Amino acid sequence: TAFCRSEFDAPEVDNEIIVELADKMKIGNFYDVKIVDIYEYDLFAQFEATGRKQKSKNCDEAIPLEKAN
């Protein structure tokens, strides 16, 4: 499980996207995920291995993906 944001969300202000099956995701990259549920402001999604992966243009400014235990 990983706690993520979209490219337009700010930390501690906007919603989170909680992604299941996120083992192959790497910090600093953007991925297409499938939204499967919502609760209040948070989105629940599943990582799809066939989804688009896009490297961040400036990894120093990228918001890190916070992996949950």
PDB file of N, CA, C and O in Angstrom:
ATOM      1  N   THR A   1       0.843  -1.184   0.000  1.00  0.00           N
ATOM      2  CA  THR A   1       0.000   0.000   0.000  1.00  0.00           C
ATOM      3  C   THR A   1       0.881   1.238   0.000  1.00  0.00           C
ATOM      4  O   THR A   1       1.902   1.281   0.686  1.00  0.00           O
ATOM      5  N   ALA A   2       0.485   2.245  -0.771  1.00  0.00           N
ATOM      6  CA  ALA A   2       1.237   3.499  -0.828  1.00  0.00           C
ATOM      7  C   ALA A   2       0.274   4.672  -0.725  1.00  0.00           C
ATOM      8  O   ALA A   2      -0.851   4.608  -1.219  1.00  0.00           O
ATOM      9  N   PHE A   3       0.721   5.739  -0.081  1.00  0.00           N
ATOM     10  CA  PHE A   3      -0.050   6.972   0.013  1.00  0.00           C
ATOM     11  C   PHE A   3       0.524   7.946  -1.002  1.00  0.00           C
ATOM     12  O   PHE A   3       1.685   8.345  -0.906  1.00  0.00           O
ATOM     13  N   CYS A   4      -0.301   8.327  -1.982  1.00  0.00           N
ATOM     14  CA  CYS A   4       0.166   9.125  -3.119  1.00  0.00           C
ATOM     15  C   CYS A   4      -0.695  10.369  -3.291  1.00  0.00           C
ATOM     16  O   CYS A   4      -1.684  10.565  -2.584  1.00  0.00           O
ATOM     17  N   ARG A   5      -0.299  11.197  -4.237  1.00  0.00           N
ATOM     18  CA  ARG A   5      -1.092  12.357  -4.640  1.00  0.00           C
ATOM     19  C   ARG A   5      -1.051  12.455  -6.150  1.00  0.00           C
ATOM     20  O   ARG A   5      -0.179  11.875  -6.797  1.00  0.00           O
ATOM     21  N   SER A   6      -1.987  13.183  -6.703  1.00  0.00           N
ATOM     22  CA  SER A   6      -1.919  13.449  -8.139  1.00  0.00           C
ATOM     23  C   SER A   6      -0.902  14.561  -8.370  1.00  0.00           C
ATOM     24  O   SER A   6      -0.438  15.188  -7.417  1.00  0.00           O
ATOM     25  N   GLU A   7      -0.562  14.802  -9.607  1.00  0.00           N
ATOM     26  CA  GLU A   7       0.432  15.825  -9.914  1.00  0.00           C
ATOM     27  C   GLU A   7      -0.039  17.228  -9.546  1.00  0.00           C
ATOM     28  O   GLU A   7       0.771  18.155  -9.526  1.00  0.00           O
ATOM     29  N   PHE A   8      -1.322  17.407  -9.255  1.00  0.00           N
ATOM     30  CA  PHE A   8      -1.862  18.723  -8.938  1.00  0.00           C
ATOM     31  C   PHE A   8      -2.111  18.935  -7.451  1.00  0.00           C
ATOM     32  O   PHE A   8      -2.507  20.030  -7.052  1.00  0.00           O
ATOM     33  N   ASP A   9      -1.891  17.924  -6.622  1.00  0.00           N
ATOM     34  CA  ASP A   9      -2.194  18.005  -5.194  1.00  0.00           C
ATOM     35  C   ASP A   9      -0.989  18.449  -4.380  1.00  0.00           C
ATOM     36  O   ASP A   9       0.156  18.132  -4.703  1.00  0.00           O
ATOM     37  N   ALA A  10      -1.277  19.190  -3.318  1.00  0.00           N
ATOM     38  CA  ALA A  10      -0.228  19.669  -2.411  1.00  0.00           C
ATOM     39  C   ALA A  10      -0.264  18.846  -1.122  1.00  0.00           C
ATOM     40  O   ALA A  10      -1.339  18.453  -0.671  1.00  0.00           O
ATOM     41  N   PRO A  11       0.904  18.582  -0.525  1.00  0.00           N
ATOM     42  CA  PRO A  11       0.927  17.818   0.725  1.00  0.00           C
ATOM     43  C   PRO A  11       0.224  18.567   1.850  1.00  0.00           C
ATOM     44  O   PRO A  11       0.281  19.795   1.914  1.00  0.00           O
ATOM     45  N   GLU A  12      -0.433  17.833   2.730  1.00  0.00           N
ATOM     46  CA  GLU A  12      -1.115  18.352   3.916  1.00  0.00           C
ATOM     47  C   GLU A  12      -2.263  19.303   3.599  1.00  0.00           C
ATOM     48  O   GLU A  12      -2.823  19.909   4.513  1.00  0.00           O
ATOM     49  N   VAL A  13      -2.628  19.448   2.320  1.00  0.00           N
ATOM     50  CA  VAL A  13      -3.741  20.324   1.949  1.00  0.00           C
ATOM     51  C   VAL A  13      -4.797  19.539   1.182  1.00  0.00           C
ATOM     52  O   VAL A  13      -5.985  19.613   1.494  1.00  0.00           O
ATOM     53  N   ASP A  14      -4.361  18.796   0.187  1.00  0.00           N
ATOM     54  CA  ASP A  14      -5.282  18.089  -0.691  1.00  0.00           C
ATOM     55  C   ASP A  14      -5.447  16.631  -0.276  1.00  0.00           C
ATOM     56  O   ASP A  14      -4.806  16.135   0.650  1.00  0.00           O
ATOM     57  N   ASN A  15      -6.326  15.984  -1.002  1.00  0.00           N
ATOM     58  CA  ASN A  15      -6.627  14.577  -0.718  1.00  0.00           C
ATOM     59  C   ASN A  15      -5.419  13.678  -0.941  1.00  0.00           C
ATOM     60  O   ASN A  15      -4.409  14.090  -1.513  1.00  0.00           O
ATOM     61  N   GLU A  16      -5.548  12.441  -0.476  1.00  0.00           N
ATOM     62  CA  GLU A  16      -4.546  11.411  -0.743  1.00  0.00           C
ATOM     63  C   GLU A  16      -5.167  10.361  -1.646  1.00  0.00           C
ATOM     64  O   GLU A  16      -6.384  10.181  -1.674  1.00  0.00           O
ATOM     65  N   ILE A  17      -4.312   9.677  -2.376  1.00  0.00           N
ATOM     66  CA  ILE A  17      -4.732   8.533  -3.167  1.00  0.00           C
ATOM     67  C   ILE A  17      -4.040   7.327  -2.549  1.00  0.00           C
ATOM     68  O   ILE A  17      -2.817   7.205  -2.606  1.00  0.00           O
ATOM     69  N   ILE A  18      -4.828   6.441  -1.963  1.00  0.00           N
ATOM     70  CA  ILE A  18      -4.283   5.256  -1.315  1.00  0.00           C
ATOM     71  C   ILE A  18      -4.282   4.142  -2.356  1.00  0.00           C
ATOM     72  O   ILE A  18      -5.338   3.712  -2.821  1.00  0.00           O
ATOM     73  N   VAL A  19      -3.082   3.678  -2.719  1.00  0.00           N
ATOM     74  CA  VAL A  19      -2.937   2.729  -3.824  1.00  0.00           C
ATOM     75  C   VAL A  19      -2.564   1.350  -3.290  1.00  0.00           C
ATOM     76  O   VAL A  19      -1.559   1.189  -2.597  1.00  0.00           O
ATOM     77  N   GLU A  20      -3.389   0.359  -3.624  1.00  0.00           N
ATOM     78  CA  GLU A  20      -3.099  -1.039  -3.304  1.00  0.00           C
ATOM     79  C   GLU A  20      -2.252  -1.634  -4.425  1.00  0.00           C
ATOM     80  O   GLU A  20      -2.245  -1.114  -5.541  1.00  0.00           O
ATOM     81  N   LEU A  21      -1.553  -2.701  -4.140  1.00  0.00           N
ATOM     82  CA  LEU A  21      -0.712  -3.399  -5.118  1.00  0.00           C
ATOM     83  C   LEU A  21       0.361  -2.470  -5.677  1.00  0.00           C
ATOM     84  O   LEU A  21       0.643  -2.488  -6.875  1.00  0.00           O
ATOM     85  N   ALA A  22       0.952  -1.664  -4.811  1.00  0.00           N
ATOM     86  CA  ALA A  22       1.905  -0.637  -5.235  1.00  0.00           C
ATOM     87  C   ALA A  22       3.361  -1.089  -5.144  1.00  0.00           C
ATOM     88  O   ALA A  22       4.259  -0.249  -5.185  1.00  0.00           O
ATOM     89  N   ASP A  23       3.613  -2.369  -5.023  1.00  0.00           N
ATOM     90  CA  ASP A  23       4.979  -2.878  -4.827  1.00  0.00           C
ATOM     91  C   ASP A  23       5.956  -2.466  -5.921  1.00  0.00           C
ATOM     92  O   ASP A  23       7.136  -2.259  -5.639  1.00  0.00           O
ATOM     93  N   LYS A  24       5.495  -2.344  -7.152  1.00  0.00           N
ATOM     94  CA  LYS A  24       6.386  -2.032  -8.268  1.00  0.00           C
ATOM     95  C   LYS A  24       6.498  -0.530  -8.538  1.00  0.00           C
ATOM     96  O   LYS A  24       7.210  -0.124  -9.457  1.00  0.00           O
ATOM     97  N   MET A  25       5.812   0.292  -7.760  1.00  0.00           N
ATOM     98  CA  MET A  25       5.882   1.744  -7.947  1.00  0.00           C
ATOM     99  C   MET A  25       7.168   2.276  -7.329  1.00  0.00           C
ATOM    100  O   MET A  25       7.621   1.776  -6.300  1.00  0.00           O
ATOM    101  N   LYS A  26       7.753   3.288  -7.956  1.00  0.00           N
ATOM    102  CA  LYS A  26       8.981   3.894  -7.452  1.00  0.00           C
ATOM    103  C   LYS A  26       8.731   5.356  -7.106  1.00  0.00           C
ATOM    104  O   LYS A  26       7.973   6.044  -7.789  1.00  0.00           O
ATOM    105  N   ILE A  27       9.366   5.818  -6.051  1.00  0.00           N
ATOM    106  CA  ILE A  27       9.231   7.198  -5.596  1.00  0.00           C
ATOM    107  C   ILE A  27       9.678   8.149  -6.694  1.00  0.00           C
ATOM    108  O   ILE A  27      10.707   7.930  -7.333  1.00  0.00           O
ATOM    109  N   GLY A  28       8.897   9.214  -6.911  1.00  0.00           N
ATOM    110  CA  GLY A  28       9.251  10.244  -7.885  1.00  0.00           C
ATOM    111  C   GLY A  28       8.665  10.035  -9.264  1.00  0.00           C
ATOM    112  O   GLY A  28       8.807  10.904 -10.124  1.00  0.00           O
ATOM    113  N   ASN A  29       8.006   8.903  -9.505  1.00  0.00           N
ATOM    114  CA  ASN A  29       7.388   8.638 -10.801  1.00  0.00           C
ATOM    115  C   ASN A  29       5.888   8.840 -10.713  1.00  0.00           C
ATOM    116  O   ASN A  29       5.302   8.759  -9.634  1.00  0.00           O
ATOM    117  N   PHE A  30       5.272   9.104 -11.857  1.00  0.00           N
ATOM    118  CA  PHE A  30       3.823   9.196 -11.954  1.00  0.00           C
ATOM    119  C   PHE A  30       3.311   7.934 -12.635  1.00  0.00           C
ATOM    120  O   PHE A  30       3.928   7.435 -13.576  1.00  0.00           O
ATOM    121  N   TYR A  31       2.174   7.420 -12.155  1.00  0.00           N
ATOM    122  CA  TYR A  31       1.589   6.205 -12.703  1.00  0.00           C
ATOM    123  C   TYR A  31       0.101   6.405 -12.917  1.00  0.00           C
ATOM    124  O   TYR A  31      -0.539   7.190 -12.217  1.00  0.00           O
ATOM    125  N   ASP A  32      -0.445   5.689 -13.890  1.00  0.00           N
ATOM    126  CA  ASP A  32      -1.891   5.610 -14.035  1.00  0.00           C
ATOM    127  C   ASP A  32      -2.384   4.549 -13.064  1.00  0.00           C
ATOM    128  O   ASP A  32      -1.821   3.456 -12.991  1.00  0.00           O
ATOM    129  N   VAL A  33      -3.424   4.868 -12.328  1.00  0.00           N
ATOM    130  CA  VAL A  33      -4.035   3.915 -11.411  1.00  0.00           C
ATOM    131  C   VAL A  33      -5.536   3.905 -11.663  1.00  0.00           C
ATOM    132  O   VAL A  33      -6.076   4.826 -12.276  1.00  0.00           O
ATOM    133  N   LYS A  34      -6.198   2.872 -11.194  1.00  0.00           N
ATOM    134  CA  LYS A  34      -7.643   2.751 -11.344  1.00  0.00           C
ATOM    135  C   LYS A  34      -8.299   3.091 -10.011  1.00  0.00           C
ATOM    136  O   LYS A  34      -8.069   2.405  -9.015  1.00  0.00           O
ATOM    137  N   ILE A  35      -9.111   4.141  -9.986  1.00  0.00           N
ATOM    138  CA  ILE A  35      -9.838   4.537  -8.774  1.00  0.00           C
ATOM    139  C   ILE A  35     -10.969   3.534  -8.562  1.00  0.00           C
ATOM    140  O   ILE A  35     -11.796   3.324  -9.450  1.00  0.00           O
ATOM    141  N   VAL A  36     -11.000   2.914  -7.373  1.00  0.00           N
ATOM    142  CA  VAL A  36     -11.995   1.880  -7.095  1.00  0.00           C
ATOM    143  C   VAL A  36     -12.974   2.267  -5.987  1.00  0.00           C
ATOM    144  O   VAL A  36     -14.013   1.625  -5.835  1.00  0.00           O
ATOM    145  N   ASP A  37     -12.657   3.311  -5.209  1.00  0.00           N
ATOM    146  CA  ASP A  37     -13.541   3.712  -4.116  1.00  0.00           C
ATOM    147  C   ASP A  37     -13.147   5.110  -3.648  1.00  0.00           C
ATOM    148  O   ASP A  37     -12.057   5.597  -3.950  1.00  0.00           O
ATOM    149  N   ILE A  38     -14.047   5.742  -2.910  1.00  0.00           N
ATOM    150  CA  ILE A  38     -13.755   7.047  -2.312  1.00  0.00           C
ATOM    151  C   ILE A  38     -14.282   7.060  -0.884  1.00  0.00           C
ATOM    152  O   ILE A  38     -15.225   6.339  -0.557  1.00  0.00           O
ATOM    153  N   TYR A  39     -13.677   7.873  -0.043  1.00  0.00           N
ATOM    154  CA  TYR A  39     -14.177   8.109   1.306  1.00  0.00           C
ATOM    155  C   TYR A  39     -13.858   9.549   1.653  1.00  0.00           C
ATOM    156  O   TYR A  39     -12.693   9.933   1.753  1.00  0.00           O
ATOM    157  N   GLU A  40     -14.896  10.339   1.833  1.00  0.00           N
ATOM    158  CA  GLU A  40     -14.763  11.773   2.057  1.00  0.00           C
ATOM    159  C   GLU A  40     -13.886  12.376   0.966  1.00  0.00           C
ATOM    160  O   GLU A  40     -14.324  12.467  -0.181  1.00  0.00           O
ATOM    161  N   TYR A  41     -12.669  12.789   1.284  1.00  0.00           N
ATOM    162  CA  TYR A  41     -11.816  13.429   0.283  1.00  0.00           C
ATOM    163  C   TYR A  41     -10.749  12.501  -0.290  1.00  0.00           C
ATOM    164  O   TYR A  41     -10.064  12.872  -1.243  1.00  0.00           O
ATOM    165  N   ASP A  42     -10.595  11.318   0.264  1.00  0.00           N
ATOM    166  CA  ASP A  42      -9.537  10.414  -0.178  1.00  0.00           C
ATOM    167  C   ASP A  42     -10.038   9.454  -1.251  1.00  0.00           C
ATOM    168  O   ASP A  42     -11.206   9.065  -1.269  1.00  0.00           O
ATOM    169  N   LEU A  43      -9.128   9.083  -2.140  1.00  0.00           N
ATOM    170  CA  LEU A  43      -9.432   8.147  -3.213  1.00  0.00           C
ATOM    171  C   LEU A  43      -8.685   6.843  -2.955  1.00  0.00           C
ATOM    172  O   LEU A  43      -7.547   6.860  -2.485  1.00  0.00           O
ATOM    173  N   PHE A  44      -9.314   5.730  -3.255  1.00  0.00           N
ATOM    174  CA  PHE A  44      -8.682   4.419  -3.140  1.00  0.00           C
ATOM    175  C   PHE A  44      -8.498   3.870  -4.546  1.00  0.00           C
ATOM    176  O   PHE A  44      -9.426   3.882  -5.354  1.00  0.00           O
ATOM    177  N   ALA A  45      -7.302   3.391  -4.830  1.00  0.00           N
ATOM    178  CA  ALA A  45      -6.987   2.968  -6.193  1.00  0.00           C
ATOM    179  C   ALA A  45      -6.194   1.677  -6.195  1.00  0.00           C
ATOM    180  O   ALA A  45      -5.667   1.246  -5.169  1.00  0.00           O
ATOM    181  N   GLN A  46      -6.122   1.065  -7.375  1.00  0.00           N
ATOM    182  CA  GLN A  46      -5.293  -0.113  -7.585  1.00  0.00           C
ATOM    183  C   GLN A  46      -4.280   0.205  -8.671  1.00  0.00           C
ATOM    184  O   GLN A  46      -4.615   0.783  -9.705  1.00  0.00           O
ATOM    185  N   PHE A  47      -3.048  -0.179  -8.422  1.00  0.00           N
ATOM    186  CA  PHE A  47      -1.988  -0.015  -9.412  1.00  0.00           C
ATOM    187  C   PHE A  47      -2.164  -1.074 -10.483  1.00  0.00           C
ATOM    188  O   PHE A  47      -2.360  -2.251 -10.179  1.00  0.00           O
ATOM    189  N   GLU A  48      -2.093  -0.656 -11.726  1.00  0.00           N
ATOM    190  CA  GLU A  48      -2.187  -1.589 -12.839  1.00  0.00           C
ATOM    191  C   GLU A  48      -0.853  -1.598 -13.564  1.00  0.00           C
ATOM    192  O   GLU A  48      -0.411  -0.569 -14.075  1.00  0.00           O
ATOM    193  N   ALA A  49      -0.220  -2.744 -13.609  1.00  0.00           N
ATOM    194  CA  ALA A  49       1.126  -2.856 -14.175  1.00  0.00           C
ATOM    195  C   ALA A  49       1.198  -2.409 -15.625  1.00  0.00           C
ATOM    196  O   ALA A  49       2.278  -2.065 -16.105  1.00  0.00           O
ATOM    197  N   THR A  50       0.088  -2.405 -16.326  1.00  0.00           N
ATOM    198  CA  THR A  50       0.087  -1.985 -17.727  1.00  0.00           C
ATOM    199  C   THR A  50      -0.084  -0.479 -17.867  1.00  0.00           C
ATOM    200  O   THR A  50      -0.070   0.047 -18.980  1.00  0.00           O
ATOM    201  N   GLY A  51      -0.244   0.214 -16.751  1.00  0.00           N
ATOM    202  CA  GLY A  51      -0.470   1.659 -16.795  1.00  0.00           C
ATOM    203  C   GLY A  51       0.757   2.439 -17.234  1.00  0.00           C
ATOM    204  O   GLY A  51       1.878   1.929 -17.216  1.00  0.00           O
ATOM    205  N   ARG A  52       0.529   3.667 -17.622  1.00  0.00           N
ATOM    206  CA  ARG A  52       1.595   4.569 -18.059  1.00  0.00           C
ATOM    207  C   ARG A  52       2.473   4.934 -16.879  1.00  0.00           C
ATOM    208  O   ARG A  52       1.975   5.187 -15.782  1.00  0.00           O
ATOM    209  N   LYS A  53       3.765   4.964 -17.098  1.00  0.00           N
ATOM    210  CA  LYS A  53       4.717   5.428 -16.092  1.00  0.00           C
ATOM    211  C   LYS A  53       5.436   6.619 -16.695  1.00  0.00           C
ATOM    212  O   LYS A  53       5.904   6.554 -17.832  1.00  0.00           O
ATOM    213  N   GLN A  54       5.526   7.701 -15.947  1.00  0.00           N
ATOM    214  CA  GLN A  54       6.185   8.895 -16.461  1.00  0.00           C
ATOM    215  C   GLN A  54       7.155   9.401 -15.409  1.00  0.00           C
ATOM    216  O   GLN A  54       6.753   9.689 -14.282  1.00  0.00           O
ATOM    217  N   LYS A  55       8.410   9.510 -15.759  1.00  0.00           N
ATOM    218  CA  LYS A  55       9.437  10.003 -14.839  1.00  0.00           C
ATOM    219  C   LYS A  55       9.192  11.474 -14.574  1.00  0.00           C
ATOM    220  O   LYS A  55       8.871  12.230 -15.491  1.00  0.00           O
ATOM    221  N   SER A  56       9.341  11.879 -13.338  1.00  0.00           N
ATOM    222  CA  SER A  56       9.209  13.282 -12.978  1.00  0.00           C
ATOM    223  C   SER A  56      10.287  14.089 -13.685  1.00  0.00           C
ATOM    224  O   SER A  56      11.428  13.640 -13.799  1.00  0.00           O
ATOM    225  N   LYS A  57       9.930  15.279 -14.160  1.00  0.00           N
ATOM    226  CA  LYS A  57      10.896  16.119 -14.867  1.00  0.00           C
ATOM    227  C   LYS A  57      11.981  16.622 -13.939  1.00  0.00           C
ATOM    228  O   LYS A  57      13.127  16.781 -14.358  1.00  0.00           O
ATOM    229  N   ASN A  58      11.640  16.877 -12.685  1.00  0.00           N
ATOM    230  CA  ASN A  58      12.626  17.360 -11.729  1.00  0.00           C
ATOM    231  C   ASN A  58      12.418  16.602 -10.427  1.00  0.00           C
ATOM    232  O   ASN A  58      11.604  17.001  -9.595  1.00  0.00           O
ATOM    233  N   CYS A  59      13.145  15.521 -10.252  1.00  0.00           N
ATOM    234  CA  CYS A  59      12.945  14.659  -9.080  1.00  0.00           C
ATOM    235  C   CYS A  59      13.245  15.374  -7.767  1.00  0.00           C
ATOM    236  O   CYS A  59      12.738  14.968  -6.722  1.00  0.00           O
ATOM    237  N   ASP A  60      14.063  16.435  -7.796  1.00  0.00           N
ATOM    238  CA  ASP A  60      14.352  17.165  -6.569  1.00  0.00           C
ATOM    239  C   ASP A  60      13.108  17.862  -6.038  1.00  0.00           C
ATOM    240  O   ASP A  60      12.993  18.088  -4.833  1.00  0.00           O
ATOM    241  N   GLU A  61      12.179  18.206  -6.921  1.00  0.00           N
ATOM    242  CA  GLU A  61      10.962  18.896  -6.512  1.00  0.00           C
ATOM    243  C   GLU A  61       9.763  17.962  -6.439  1.00  0.00           C
ATOM    244  O   GLU A  61       8.673  18.381  -6.049  1.00  0.00           O
ATOM    245  N   ALA A  62       9.953  16.707  -6.808  1.00  0.00           N
ATOM    246  CA  ALA A  62       8.845  15.760  -6.797  1.00  0.00           C
ATOM    247  C   ALA A  62       8.418  15.466  -5.369  1.00  0.00           C
ATOM    248  O   ALA A  62       9.246  15.399  -4.460  1.00  0.00           O
ATOM    249  N   ILE A  63       7.140  15.294  -5.185  1.00  0.00           N
ATOM    250  CA  ILE A  63       6.612  14.944  -3.871  1.00  0.00           C
ATOM    251  C   ILE A  63       6.810  13.444  -3.695  1.00  0.00           C
ATOM    252  O   ILE A  63       6.292  12.666  -4.497  1.00  0.00           O
ATOM    253  N   PRO A  64       7.540  13.017  -2.675  1.00  0.00           N
ATOM    254  CA  PRO A  64       7.834  11.587  -2.548  1.00  0.00           C
ATOM    255  C   PRO A  64       6.600  10.763  -2.225  1.00  0.00           C
ATOM    256  O   PRO A  64       5.674  11.220  -1.556  1.00  0.00           O
ATOM    257  N   LEU A  65       6.616   9.574  -2.707  1.00  0.00           N
ATOM    258  CA  LEU A  65       5.597   8.591  -2.418  1.00  0.00           C
ATOM    259  C   LEU A  65       5.900   8.031  -1.041  1.00  0.00           C
ATOM    260  O   LEU A  65       7.024   7.594  -0.790  1.00  0.00           O
ATOM    261  N   GLU A  66       4.933   8.034  -0.151  1.00  0.00           N
ATOM    262  CA  GLU A  66       5.162   7.540   1.201  1.00  0.00           C
ATOM    263  C   GLU A  66       4.632   6.122   1.289  1.00  0.00           C
ATOM    264  O   GLU A  66       3.422   5.906   1.213  1.00  0.00           O
ATOM    265  N   LYS A  67       5.503   5.173   1.446  1.00  0.00           N
ATOM    266  CA  LYS A  67       5.094   3.767   1.523  1.00  0.00           C
ATOM    267  C   LYS A  67       4.596   3.437   2.926  1.00  0.00           C
ATOM    268  O   LYS A  67       5.201   3.825   3.925  1.00  0.00           O
ATOM    269  N   ALA A  68       3.504   2.728   2.975  1.00  0.00           N
ATOM    270  CA  ALA A  68       2.949   2.282   4.256  1.00  0.00           C
ATOM    271  C   ALA A  68       3.448   0.878   4.554  1.00  0.00           C
ATOM    272  O   ALA A  68       3.807   0.128   3.645  1.00  0.00           O
ATOM    273  N   ASN A  69       3.465   0.535   5.816  1.00  0.00           N
ATOM    274  CA  ASN A  69       3.899  -0.818   6.188  1.00  0.00           C
ATOM    275  C   ASN A  69       2.765  -1.784   6.087  1.00  0.00           C
ATOM    276  O   ASN A  69       2.939  -2.971   6.362  1.00  0.00           O
TER     277      ASN A  69
END
